[in-house]
Amino acid sequence: MWRAFFLAIGAMLIIVGIETLLIDSATVYSTLKPEPTETAEPNGPTATKTKVVKPEEWMPWSAMSIGAIVVLYAFTLPQRWSHGGG
């Protein structure tokens, strides 16, 4: 079970690292309904809240390297625990 957990976490970090390497920015839209005071007209169309996320240059490389280390650790878990005496 632990091997699958660490393998999934490592694979996720590698995928997120590759995705952030390929994009310049991402726009995240809020699913919450805005308050009436946040719109220009209370009876008009609702405004959507957005947030632009721009990953730093070091983020994709860090995510991919940490993910690779975690995946390698996951592959060595069975050998570590089969020889252990605890």
N, CA, C and O atoms as CSV, one atom per row, in Angstrom:
chain,resi,resn,atom,element,x,y,z
A,1,MET,N,N,0.810,-1.184,0.000
A,1,MET,CA,C,0.000,0.000,0.000
A,1,MET,C,C,0.864,1.262,0.000
A,1,MET,O,O,0.577,2.213,-0.728
A,2,TRP,N,N,1.921,1.271,0.816
A,2,TRP,CA,C,2.791,2.453,0.872
A,2,TRP,C,C,3.511,2.660,-0.448
A,2,TRP,O,O,3.737,3.794,-0.871
A,3,ARG,N,N,3.871,1.558,-1.097
A,3,ARG,CA,C,4.569,1.684,-2.371
A,3,ARG,C,C,3.682,2.380,-3.401
A,3,ARG,O,O,4.139,3.275,-4.113
A,4,ALA,N,N,2.414,1.971,-3.480
A,4,ALA,CA,C,1.486,2.585,-4.425
A,4,ALA,C,C,1.244,4.058,-4.085
A,4,ALA,O,O,1.132,4.895,-4.980
A,5,PHE,N,N,1.165,4.368,-2.792
A,5,PHE,CA,C,0.946,5.746,-2.365
A,5,PHE,C,C,2.102,6.639,-2.795
A,5,PHE,O,O,1.886,7.695,-3.391
A,6,PHE,N,N,3.337,6.217,-2.492
A,6,PHE,CA,C,4.498,7.029,-2.860
A,6,PHE,C,C,4.688,7.088,-4.373
A,6,PHE,O,O,5.130,8.108,-4.903
A,7,LEU,N,N,4.361,6.013,-5.064
A,7,LEU,CA,C,4.460,6.018,-6.521
A,7,LEU,C,C,3.470,7.014,-7.122
A,7,LEU,O,O,3.805,7.718,-8.075
A,8,ALA,N,N,2.258,7.080,-6.580
A,8,ALA,CA,C,1.259,8.027,-7.075
A,8,ALA,C,C,1.659,9.468,-6.792
A,8,ALA,O,O,1.487,10.341,-7.643
A,9,ILE,N,N,2.192,9.718,-5.604
A,9,ILE,CA,C,2.636,11.082,-5.257
A,9,ILE,C,C,3.781,11.502,-6.175
A,9,ILE,O,O,3.791,12.625,-6.679
A,10,GLY,N,N,4.737,10.617,-6.392
A,10,GLY,CA,C,5.870,10.935,-7.264
A,10,GLY,C,C,5.444,11.173,-8.699
A,10,GLY,O,O,5.924,12.104,-9.345
A,11,ALA,N,N,4.540,10.333,-9.207
A,11,ALA,CA,C,4.054,10.516,-10.583
A,11,ALA,C,C,3.287,11.827,-10.714
A,11,ALA,O,O,3.400,12.518,-11.727
A,12,MET,N,N,2.508,12.167,-9.689
A,12,MET,CA,C,1.769,13.425,-9.723
A,12,MET,C,C,2.726,14.622,-9.753
A,12,MET,O,O,2.504,15.577,-10.498
A,13,LEU,N,N,3.781,14.569,-8.950
A,13,LEU,CA,C,4.749,15.663,-8.939
A,13,LEU,C,C,5.465,15.793,-10.285
A,13,LEU,O,O,5.728,16.905,-10.743
A,14,ILE,N,N,5.777,14.675,-10.913
A,14,ILE,CA,C,6.424,14.728,-12.229
A,14,ILE,C,C,5.476,15.343,-13.253
A,14,ILE,O,O,5.892,16.175,-14.059
A,15,ILE,N,N,4.210,14.943,-13.229
A,15,ILE,CA,C,3.237,15.481,-14.186
A,15,ILE,C,C,3.013,16.978,-13.955
A,15,ILE,O,O,2.956,17.748,-14.913
A,16,VAL,N,N,2.889,17.388,-12.704
A,16,VAL,CA,C,2.711,18.820,-12.400
A,16,VAL,C,C,3.947,19.606,-12.835
A,16,VAL,O,O,3.825,20.722,-13.341
A,17,GLY,N,N,5.127,19.036,-12.642
A,17,GLY,CA,C,6.353,19.700,-13.077
A,17,GLY,C,C,6.399,19.886,-14.583
A,17,GLY,O,O,6.794,20.946,-15.068
A,18,ILE,N,N,5.999,18.864,-15.322
A,18,ILE,CA,C,5.985,18.969,-16.787
A,18,ILE,C,C,4.948,19.994,-17.234
A,18,ILE,O,O,5.202,20.783,-18.145
A,19,GLU,N,N,3.774,19.981,-16.590
A,19,GLU,CA,C,2.744,20.956,-16.954
A,19,GLU,C,C,3.196,22.387,-16.689
A,19,GLU,O,O,2.982,23.266,-17.523
A,20,THR,N,N,3.818,22.631,-15.535
A,20,THR,CA,C,4.256,23.994,-15.240
A,20,THR,C,C,5.449,24.403,-16.100
A,20,THR,O,O,5.707,25.593,-16.278
A,21,LEU,N,N,6.173,23.425,-16.632
A,21,LEU,CA,C,7.267,23.744,-17.547
A,21,LEU,C,C,6.728,24.219,-18.895
A,21,LEU,O,O,7.359,25.030,-19.571
A,22,LEU,N,N,5.557,23.708,-19.280
A,22,LEU,CA,C,5.015,24.014,-20.600
A,22,LEU,C,C,4.132,25.256,-20.649
A,22,LEU,O,O,3.893,25.794,-21.730
A,23,ILE,N,N,3.640,25.726,-19.495
A,23,ILE,CA,C,2.744,26.884,-19.507
A,23,ILE,C,C,3.474,28.136,-19.025
A,23,ILE,O,O,4.457,28.056,-18.289
A,24,ASP,N,N,2.973,29.288,-19.454
A,24,ASP,CA,C,3.491,30.561,-18.963
A,24,ASP,C,C,2.664,31.060,-17.788
A,24,ASP,O,O,3.207,31.590,-16.818
A,25,SER,N,N,1.346,30.889,-17.879
A,25,SER,CA,C,0.460,31.288,-16.793
A,25,SER,C,C,-0.831,30.481,-16.899
A,25,SER,O,O,-1.166,29.947,-17.956
A,26,ALA,N,N,-1.539,30.407,-15.788
A,26,ALA,CA,C,-2.829,29.716,-15.749
A,26,ALA,C,C,-3.832,30.634,-15.069
A,26,ALA,O,O,-3.513,31.292,-14.079
A,27,THR,N,N,-5.048,30.674,-15.608
A,27,THR,CA,C,-6.108,31.480,-15.029
A,27,THR,C,C,-7.062,30.555,-14.297
A,27,THR,O,O,-7.605,29.618,-14.882
A,28,VAL,N,N,-7.264,30.825,-13.004
A,28,VAL,CA,C,-8.137,30.011,-12.173
A,28,VAL,C,C,-9.402,30.810,-11.918
A,28,VAL,O,O,-9.347,31.946,-11.447
A,29,TYR,N,N,-10.545,30.209,-12.231
A,29,TYR,CA,C,-11.828,30.863,-12.029
A,29,TYR,C,C,-12.449,30.378,-10.728
A,29,TYR,O,O,-12.359,29.197,-10.395
A,30,SER,N,N,-13.072,31.280,-10.001
A,30,SER,CA,C,-13.726,30.941,-8.744
A,30,SER,C,C,-15.109,30.370,-9.029
A,30,SER,O,O,-15.822,30.843,-9.914
A,31,THR,N,N,-15.475,29.343,-8.263
A,31,THR,CA,C,-16.804,28.762,-8.420
A,31,THR,C,C,-17.804,29.377,-7.454
A,31,THR,O,O,-18.997,29.080,-7.529
A,32,LEU,N,N,-17.341,30.225,-6.555
A,32,LEU,CA,C,-18.229,30.877,-5.611
A,32,LEU,C,C,-18.995,32.006,-6.289
A,32,LEU,O,O,-18.488,32.676,-7.188
A,33,LYS,N,N,-20.225,32.196,-5.833
A,33,LYS,CA,C,-21.003,33.311,-6.367
A,33,LYS,C,C,-20.495,34.602,-5.741
A,33,LYS,O,O,-20.301,34.652,-4.527
A,34,PRO,N,N,-20.274,35.644,-6.530
A,34,PRO,CA,C,-19.783,36.900,-5.963
A,34,PRO,C,C,-20.883,37.612,-5.186
A,34,PRO,O,O,-22.072,37.419,-5.436
A,35,GLU,N,N,-20.462,38.421,-4.255
A,35,GLU,CA,C,-21.394,39.227,-3.479
A,35,GLU,C,C,-21.974,40.324,-4.369
A,35,GLU,O,O,-21.319,40.757,-5.317
A,36,PRO,N,N,-23.196,40.779,-4.077
A,36,PRO,CA,C,-23.776,41.853,-4.888
A,36,PRO,C,C,-22.973,43.145,-4.841
A,36,PRO,O,O,-23.026,43.938,-5.781
A,37,THR,N,N,-22.231,43.368,-3.764
A,37,THR,CA,C,-21.444,44.603,-3.680
A,37,THR,C,C,-20.219,44.545,-4.585
A,37,THR,O,O,-19.605,45.577,-4.857
A,38,GLU,N,N,-19.857,43.364,-5.050
A,38,GLU,CA,C,-18.672,43.229,-5.899
A,38,GLU,C,C,-18.980,43.470,-7.376
A,38,GLU,O,O,-18.060,43.586,-8.186
A,39,THR,N,N,-20.238,43.545,-7.728
A,39,THR,CA,C,-20.609,43.778,-9.119
A,39,THR,C,C,-20.979,45.243,-9.297
A,39,THR,O,O,-21.300,45.939,-8.333
A,40,ALA,N,N,-20.929,45.697,-10.535
A,40,ALA,CA,C,-21.272,47.090,-10.817
A,40,ALA,C,C,-22.762,47.334,-10.595
A,40,ALA,O,O,-23.150,48.342,-10.005
A,41,GLU,N,N,-23.592,46.413,-11.067
A,41,GLU,CA,C,-25.031,46.532,-10.894
A,41,GLU,C,C,-25.536,45.269,-10.193
A,41,GLU,O,O,-25.256,44.160,-10.649
A,42,PRO,N,N,-26.261,45.419,-9.114
A,42,PRO,CA,C,-26.747,44.226,-8.413
A,42,PRO,C,C,-27.668,43.357,-9.261
A,42,PRO,O,O,-27.696,42.140,-9.081
A,43,ASN,N,N,-28.420,43.955,-10.180
A,43,ASN,CA,C,-29.334,43.184,-11.018
A,43,ASN,C,C,-28.687,42.749,-12.328
A,43,ASN,O,O,-29.294,41.996,-13.089
A,44,GLY,N,N,-27.487,43.201,-12.603
A,44,GLY,CA,C,-26.807,42.875,-13.849
A,44,GLY,C,C,-26.153,41.500,-13.787
A,44,GLY,O,O,-26.360,40.753,-12.831
A,45,PRO,N,N,-25.381,41.173,-14.785
A,45,PRO,CA,C,-24.712,39.865,-14.795
A,45,PRO,C,C,-23.674,39.786,-13.665
A,45,PRO,O,O,-23.062,40.786,-13.292
A,46,THR,N,N,-23.499,38.599,-13.145
A,46,THR,CA,C,-22.552,38.429,-12.043
A,46,THR,C,C,-21.121,38.461,-12.565
A,46,THR,O,O,-20.824,37.984,-13.661
A,47,ALA,N,N,-20.260,39.028,-11.762
A,47,ALA,CA,C,-18.848,39.108,-12.125
A,47,ALA,C,C,-18.157,37.818,-11.704
A,47,ALA,O,O,-18.517,37.220,-10.689
A,48,THR,N,N,-17.188,37.399,-12.462
A,48,THR,CA,C,-16.437,36.189,-12.103
A,48,THR,C,C,-15.099,36.600,-11.527
A,48,THR,O,O,-14.442,37.514,-12.024
A,49,LYS,N,N,-14.705,35.906,-10.467
A,49,LYS,CA,C,-13.413,36.171,-9.852
A,49,LYS,C,C,-12.377,35.268,-10.510
A,49,LYS,O,O,-12.577,34.059,-10.633
A,50,THR,N,N,-11.287,35.861,-10.922
A,50,THR,CA,C,-10.216,35.074,-11.526
A,50,THR,C,C,-8.909,35.369,-10.814
A,50,THR,O,O,-8.721,36.432,-10.222
A,51,LYS,N,N,-8.025,34.408,-10.890
A,51,LYS,CA,C,-6.687,34.574,-10.338
A,51,LYS,C,C,-5.704,34.009,-11.353
A,51,LYS,O,O,-5.864,32.877,-11.811
A,52,VAL,N,N,-4.707,34.777,-11.699
A,52,VAL,CA,C,-3.692,34.342,-12.649
A,52,VAL,C,C,-2.493,33.814,-11.868
A,52,VAL,O,O,-1.920,34.512,-11.031
A,53,VAL,N,N,-2.128,32.571,-12.157
A,53,VAL,CA,C,-1.007,31.921,-11.493
A,53,VAL,C,C,0.141,31.832,-12.487
A,53,VAL,O,O,-0.003,31.243,-13.559
A,54,LYS,N,N,1.279,32.419,-12.132
A,54,LYS,CA,C,2.474,32.355,-12.974
A,54,LYS,C,C,3.556,31.611,-12.197
A,54,LYS,O,O,4.097,32.146,-11.230
A,55,PRO,N,N,3.877,30.388,-12.607
A,55,PRO,CA,C,4.888,29.626,-11.867
A,55,PRO,C,C,6.284,30.230,-12.046
A,55,PRO,O,O,6.650,30.698,-13.124
A,56,GLU,N,N,7.039,30.203,-10.962
A,56,GLU,CA,C,8.421,30.676,-11.017
A,56,GLU,C,C,9.263,29.721,-11.856
A,56,GLU,O,O,8.826,28.612,-12.163
A,57,GLU,N,N,10.456,30.143,-12.223
A,57,GLU,CA,C,11.310,29.333,-13.087
A,57,GLU,C,C,11.800,28.067,-12.395
A,57,GLU,O,O,12.039,27.058,-13.058
A,58,TRP,N,N,11.952,28.103,-11.076
A,58,TRP,CA,C,12.480,26.959,-10.353
A,58,TRP,C,C,11.416,25.918,-10.020
A,58,TRP,O,O,11.767,24.788,-9.682
A,59,MET,N,N,10.151,26.249,-10.102
A,59,MET,CA,C,9.086,25.337,-9.689
A,59,MET,C,C,8.991,24.053,-10.512
A,59,MET,O,O,8.907,22.975,-9.922
A,60,PRO,N,N,9.002,24.114,-11.850
A,60,PRO,CA,C,8.879,22.856,-12.589
A,60,PRO,C,C,10.057,21.915,-12.358
A,60,PRO,O,O,9.873,20.703,-12.243
A,61,TRP,N,N,11.256,22.466,-12.291
A,61,TRP,CA,C,12.432,21.613,-12.114
A,61,TRP,C,C,12.446,20.990,-10.727
A,61,TRP,O,O,12.846,19.837,-10.564
A,62,SER,N,N,12.014,21.744,-9.736
A,62,SER,CA,C,11.952,21.201,-8.380
A,62,SER,C,C,10.894,20.107,-8.275
A,62,SER,O,O,11.138,19.061,-7.674
A,63,ALA,N,N,9.730,20.345,-8.854
A,63,ALA,CA,C,8.657,19.351,-8.790
A,63,ALA,C,C,9.071,18.064,-9.507
A,63,ALA,O,O,8.816,16.971,-9.003
A,64,MET,N,N,9.705,18.182,-10.673
A,64,MET,CA,C,10.119,16.980,-11.401
A,64,MET,C,C,11.221,16.228,-10.665
A,64,MET,O,O,11.208,14.997,-10.633
A,65,SER,N,N,12.171,16.943,-10.076
A,65,SER,CA,C,13.258,16.251,-9.385
A,65,SER,C,C,12.772,15.599,-8.094
A,65,SER,O,O,13.179,14.479,-7.786
A,66,ILE,N,N,11.910,16.274,-7.334
A,66,ILE,CA,C,11.360,15.667,-6.119
A,66,ILE,C,C,10.490,14.469,-6.481
A,66,ILE,O,O,10.520,13.450,-5.791
A,67,GLY,N,N,9.720,14.584,-7.552
A,67,GLY,CA,C,8.895,13.460,-8.005
A,67,GLY,C,C,9.732,12.273,-8.419
A,67,GLY,O,O,9.373,11.132,-8.127
A,68,ALA,N,N,10.850,12.519,-9.100
A,68,ALA,CA,C,11.723,11.414,-9.502
A,68,ALA,C,C,12.342,10.735,-8.289
A,68,ALA,O,O,12.467,9.511,-8.257
A,69,ILE,N,N,12.726,11.517,-7.297
A,69,ILE,CA,C,13.297,10.936,-6.075
A,69,ILE,C,C,12.255,10.099,-5.339
A,69,ILE,O,O,12.570,9.019,-4.840
A,70,VAL,N,N,11.025,10.584,-5.267
A,70,VAL,CA,C,9.966,9.846,-4.580
A,70,VAL,C,C,9.638,8.552,-5.330
A,70,VAL,O,O,9.393,7.525,-4.699
A,71,VAL,N,N,9.629,8.585,-6.661
A,71,VAL,CA,C,9.372,7.373,-7.442
A,71,VAL,C,C,10.494,6.353,-7.220
A,71,VAL,O,O,10.224,5.165,-7.040
A,72,LEU,N,N,11.728,6.803,-7.231
A,72,LEU,CA,C,12.837,5.888,-6.961
A,72,LEU,C,C,12.750,5.319,-5.555
A,72,LEU,O,O,13.055,4.145,-5.347
A,73,TYR,N,N,12.344,6.121,-4.596
A,73,TYR,CA,C,12.154,5.647,-3.230
A,73,TYR,C,C,11.049,4.598,-3.177
A,73,TYR,O,O,11.162,3.605,-2.458
A,74,ALA,N,N,9.976,4.821,-3.943
A,74,ALA,CA,C,8.864,3.870,-3.953
A,74,ALA,C,C,9.300,2.521,-4.520
A,74,ALA,O,O,8.812,1.482,-4.073
A,75,PHE,N,N,10.195,2.518,-5.480
A,75,PHE,CA,C,10.665,1.252,-6.038
A,75,PHE,C,C,11.578,0.511,-5.078
A,75,PHE,O,O,11.712,-0.708,-5.186
A,76,THR,N,N,12.211,1.209,-4.141
A,76,THR,CA,C,13.105,0.535,-3.194
A,76,THR,C,C,12.396,0.149,-1.902
A,76,THR,O,O,13.002,-0.519,-1.064
A,77,LEU,N,N,11.142,0.540,-1.704
A,77,LEU,CA,C,10.430,0.214,-0.467
A,77,LEU,C,C,10.326,-1.291,-0.201
A,77,LEU,O,O,10.586,-1.708,0.928
A,78,PRO,N,N,9.964,-2.120,-1.169
A,78,PRO,CA,C,9.857,-3.553,-0.860
A,78,PRO,C,C,11.184,-4.167,-0.415
A,78,PRO,O,O,11.189,-5.013,0.479
A,79,GLN,N,N,12.295,-3.771,-1.003
A,79,GLN,CA,C,13.580,-4.302,-0.598
A,79,GLN,C,C,13.938,-3.839,0.806
A,79,GLN,O,O,14.511,-4.602,1.584
A,80,ARG,N,N,13.608,-2.606,1.133
A,80,ARG,CA,C,13.939,-2.095,2.460
A,80,ARG,C,C,13.164,-2.815,3.549
A,80,ARG,O,O,13.726,-3.140,4.595
A,81,TRP,N,N,11.876,-3.069,3.319
A,81,TRP,CA,C,11.041,-3.631,4.363
A,81,TRP,C,C,11.119,-5.150,4.417
A,81,TRP,O,O,10.788,-5.737,5.447
A,82,SER,N,N,11.546,-5.803,3.344
A,82,SER,CA,C,11.642,-7.271,3.401
A,82,SER,C,C,12.882,-7.699,4.168
A,82,SER,O,O,12.893,-8.795,4.730
A,83,HIS,N,N,13.924,-6.883,4.216
A,83,HIS,CA,C,15.154,-7.229,4.947
A,83,HIS,C,C,15.138,-6.693,6.367
A,83,HIS,O,O,16.010,-7.037,7.164
A,84,GLY,N,N,14.174,-5.866,6.695
A,84,GLY,CA,C,14.146,-5.248,8.018
A,84,GLY,C,C,13.712,-6.241,9.094
A,84,GLY,O,O,13.067,-7.249,8.807
A,85,GLY,N,N,14.068,-5.944,10.301
A,85,GLY,CA,C,13.734,-6.829,11.392
A,85,GLY,C,C,12.712,-6.236,12.327
A,85,GLY,O,O,12.679,-6.595,13.504
A,86,GLY,N,N,11.873,-5.333,11.838
A,86,GLY,CA,C,10.977,-4.688,12.769
A,86,GLY,C,C,9.592,-4.926,12.493
A,86,GLY,O,O,8.725,-4.431,13.214
